Amino acid sequence: MKNVSKFLLALMAILTIGACKSGDNGQLTGVLERPKWKETSPYGMAYIPSGTLTIGPSDQDVSFSLTQRPKSISIQGFYMDETEITNNEYRQFVYWVRDSIARTRLDMVIEMESGETRLDWDQELNIMENMEDLEDMFYPEEERFSGRYDMDSRKYVFDYQWYDWKGAAHDNYKSNRTKFIKKDQTEIYPDTLVWIRDFTYSYNEPYTRNYFNHPAFDDYPVVGVDWKRANAFAYWRTKYANAYADQKGLANTEDFRLPIEAEWEYAARGGHDFAPYPWGGYYVRNAKGCLLANFKPGRGNYPEDGAMYTARGDAYFPNDYGLYNMAGNVAEWTSSSFFENAYSFIHDMNPDIRMDAEDDDPKAWKRKVIRGGSWKDIAFYIQTGTRHWEYQDTAKSYIGFRNVRTVLGQTMSDFK
């Protein structure tokens, strides 16, 4: 008994000393030494404050069919890319995937030759210098054009994941967690042939050859990216940002993602409720008669607005949130599924409908909302309230995307 008493006394002393060392003096202070966090605007993104807007009938519902009933909704604050994702920004993703595949294959070669993996992944990789070991990443000899050693972009396949939070919520975590971890893979190189495929009897081959690769188009919006590629990019962007945060001992960020349809419309209006266009006015020209966006004026005078096809991501004036080309240039993917009568049953707080279409799901679930209209559309389609859709496995020469990230907290004043 004496030994037990001595042990208990010693244990209490250790616990007391441990408590003293924690610095809380026996008080309820919460867990100390938590990771530091300060919400700051990510590079190239604009802050969109929390607020409300009224969605519903516009010119699209001139017959008052009530497929879009007026509805007041509230939106949580978020960050949004100031421009559509550009060719050069998307190229960073492509090169990361390319180099990761190359490094993995070089590791395998080194391991086969020496029995150990010695490749330094932090060292810059010169693919051409290792072409002999990476021969299968290039087009085979019979597929080479003019004898050029071009890399085979069909090999750029990226594995990505997302979590089925709604499924987990309805299941209440009764099932194994792996049930809700969804995995997929996709080729991530833009489909450059869209410039030919989208138009019949039209010469657009120069854009197929140059639009994604030539430095002349680095700051133009990336196109030829379907909905899956856009989601894969957002997953990579989150992973890339969090890897840096881990190195610096910082807290991870909220995920980058495609905007829900309501977020996109709220941001496009720039704080002007009921505004048909992002600049707040009712017309597509200013007082001097200059066009304010890149679209198809009149009966098809494409270059009248200053751009024959797409324009730079920061062309024209931004709206009052600092966002460029929320009307025209390229239409933009959202994460939301398209239903004609969605406004009659969606929630009034961050409303969204999201159906993950599998091969055995209804084809309608593959319809994803696109917003903003494009360089080839008439003025009606570039209005802030105009809804349209495209199949998620479709890539077009007039559809791009931009990312958003939810603000962690209420308003920016919380972080000053």
C-alpha positions, 0 to 999 in steps of 0.5 A, a space after each residue: 500500500 505504501 508503494 502504491 501511495 508513493 506511486 500515486 503521489 509521484 504521478 500527481 506531482 508529474 501531472 502537476 508539473 506538466 500542468 504548470 509547464 503548459 502555462 495555463 495556470 490551471 485555467 480554461 485557456 483552450 489548447 495552446 500553441 495552435 498553428 497561426 492563421 491570418 486570412 489574407 487574399 490569395 494572389 490574384 483573387 478578389 474578396 467578395 463580401 457576404 451579402 444577399 441578392 435576388 435571383 429570378 426572372 430576367 429577359 430570359 423569362 419574358 413570357 413569365 413562365 415562372 420556371 425562374 421564380 424570384 427568390 432572395 438568397 444569402 451568400 457567404 463571403 468568398 474569394 474569386 479569381 480576378 480573371 478567368 484561369 489563363 493559359 499560363 496559369 493552367 500550364 503550371 498545372 500541366 507542367 507539374 503533372 508532367 514533371 511528376 510523371 517523369 520523376 516517378 519514371 526516373 525513380 523506377 529506372 534508378 531503382 532498377 539499375 542501382 536498387 535504390 531511389 536517389 532522385 532529388 525531387 527538389 532539383 530542377 528536372 531537364 526532361 530532354 537530358 533524360 529523354 532516353 529514360 523517358 522515351 515512352 513519354 514522347 510520341 513514337 517514331 511513326 507518330 512524329 510530325 516533321 521529325 520533331 520529338 514532341 511529348 505525348 500529352 495523352 500521358 498527362 493523367 492526373 489522379 484526384 479526389 473529393 469527399 462526399 460530405 452530403 453522403 457522409 451527413 446522411 449516413 451519419 458516419 455509420 459506414 466505413 469512411 472510404 465509402 465517401 472518398 471519391 477518386 477519379 482520374 483525367 487527362 489534363 491537357 487542354 483539348 486544342 482541337 476544339 477550335 476546329 471541332 466547334 465550327 463547321 466550314 471555318 478556318 481556325 487551325 492557327 488557334 489549334 496549333 498556337 492558342 495554348 502553347 504560344 507565349 502570345 496567348 499566355 494571358 488569355 483564358 484557357 479553353 478546351 477544358 471540360 468540367 472534370 479537368 477544371 475540378 482536377 485543377 482546383 484539387 491540385 491548386 489546393 494540394 499545392 497551396 497546402 504543401 507550402 503551408 505545411 513547409 512553413 508550419 501554417 494552417 491549411 487553407 479552405 479548398 479552392 473549387 469551382 463556384 456554385 451558380 449562386 456565388 457566380 451570379 452574386 459576384 458578377 453583379 458587383 454589388 448591384 442587385 438586379 443589374 443585368 450586366 456586371 458594370 451595373 448598367 442596362 446597355 452593352 455600350 458606354 456613353 461614347 458608344 464603346 462596347 464594354 465586353 467581348 461578345 458577338 455584337 449586332 449580327 456578327 461583327 466579331 472584332 467590333 469589341 476589340 477581339 476577334 476571338 478571346 481577349 486577355 483575361 484582364 481586358 475591359 473594365 472590371 466590375 465593382 468587386 474587381 472581377 474582369 470579364 464576368 460578361 463575355 470572353 469565355 463562359 465559365 463552369 460552375 460546380 452546380 447541376 442544371 435544372 430548369 426549375 431549380 429556383 423553386 426548391 433551392 435553399 435561400 442560404 448558399 443555394 446549390 444543387 450538385 449531382 455527381 454523375 456516374 456512368 449509370 446515372 441519368 444523363 441530365 445529371 451531367 448537365 452543369 451550369 455555365 455562366 457569363 456567355 462568351 466571345 461568340 454569344 449575343 448580348 442576351 447570353 452575357 447578362 448576369 441572370 442568364 442561365 445555360 448549361 453544357 455536358 460535364 464531359 464536353 470541352 469547348 473553345 468558348 468555355 473556361 473557368 475560375 476558382 473561388 475559396 470560401 472565407 473562413 470567418 464572417 467578414 474581412 474586419 475579423 482579420 484586421 
